[in-house]
Amino acid sequence: MRTVKDAKERRDEILDAADELFSQKGFDKTSTNEILEKIGIARGTLYYHFKSKEDIMDALIKRYEKVLFENAEKIAKDKSIPVYERIVKVVKALNISEQGNGQIIDHMHKPQNALMHQKTQATIIKRLTPLLTGIIEEGIEKGLFQTPFPYECMEMAIIYASTIFDSDMIVLSNEQRKERMQAFIYNIGRMLMIEEEGASYLKQIFERKEV
């Protein structure tokens, strides 16, 4: 007897199959035929839910986005956490390797998944910038920061960090990475016009593993 599944269940099944295949073979080397064969559905069923293989990839990125930002958004809204700590906690919440979501990392770091990597980075920039901007604006009200361009400062910082600390873009030794991080924190302090004491405190928080 043919099994009839509701639209959401069938859509999730397609995404699960694609997720596994992209992880094993990469996006470029996975065909829609392989996705069809893995689930045992007709091509028309797949195209009822998704227009193309890239459409499937976009839906997977939205899945990842939910995982990546669910915790970060909770932290950003929690005003019981001091401003400096909240900035660092939001950034570290996106460290998906520490959260145990290693499958996402595996996807992103395959050469065959370059487009997926690029789109995920664009999503991070788009979603993270306003989250951090809200915290910076709160810090401005409290006299911690003085920049007239909170959104632009955060956008520049995120774009820089997503490039310089991405091992697919730039290969750094541990010592070079440490130096870049120190320079990054220093320049964030300059952009936000943080006093020396505040910049030093921010650096300490970044270096604390428990944050």
PELINBEL-V458309 format. One record per residue. N is the residue number from 1. NEAR is the number of other ideal C-beta (glycine too) atoms within 12 Angstrom. Layout:
# PELINBEL-V458309
n;near
N;NEAR
N;NEAR
This chain:
# PELINBEL-V458309
n;near
1;3
2;8
3;12
4;10
5;17
6;11
7;14
8;11
9;15
10;23
11;26
12;20
13;27
14;38
15;30
16;22
17;31
18;41
19;31
20;21
21;33
22;39
23;26
24;21
25;22
26;26
27;36
28;19
29;16
30;31
31;21
32;30
33;16
34;23
35;37
36;26
37;16
38;24
39;29
40;16
41;26
42;18
43;18
44;11
45;23
46;31
47;18
48;15
49;31
50;29
51;14
52;18
53;30
54;20
55;23
56;36
57;38
58;24
59;27
60;40
61;36
62;21
63;29
64;35
65;28
66;18
67;26
68;32
69;29
70;21
71;24
72;34
73;25
74;17
75;30
76;34
77;19
78;21
79;17
80;11
81;21
82;22
83;33
84;34
85;27
86;33
87;43
88;33
89;31
90;38
91;37
92;25
93;31
94;38
95;25
96;27
97;17
98;16
99;20
100;11
101;23
102;16
103;24
104;32
105;27
106;23
107;36
108;38
109;23
110;25
111;16
112;22
113;35
114;21
115;24
116;39
117;33
118;21
119;26
120;37
121;30
122;20
123;30
124;37
125;27
126;22
127;30
128;36
129;30
130;23
131;37
132;40
133;29
134;27
135;39
136;38
137;26
138;25
139;32
140;23
141;15
142;17
143;14
144;29
145;33
146;22
147;24
148;14
149;19
150;31
151;25
152;18
153;32
154;35
155;25
156;25
157;35
158;35
159;23
160;24
161;32
162;30
163;22
164;23
165;27
166;25
167;19
168;23
169;19
170;16
171;13
172;19
173;11
174;11
175;10
176;16
177;19
178;17
179;15
180;23
181;25
182;21
183;21
184;29
185;32
186;21
187;23
188;35
189;30
190;22
191;26
192;36
193;23
194;30
195;17
196;13
197;13
198;27
199;26
200;18
201;24
202;36
203;26
204;19
205;26
206;29
207;17
208;15
209;11
210;12
211;25
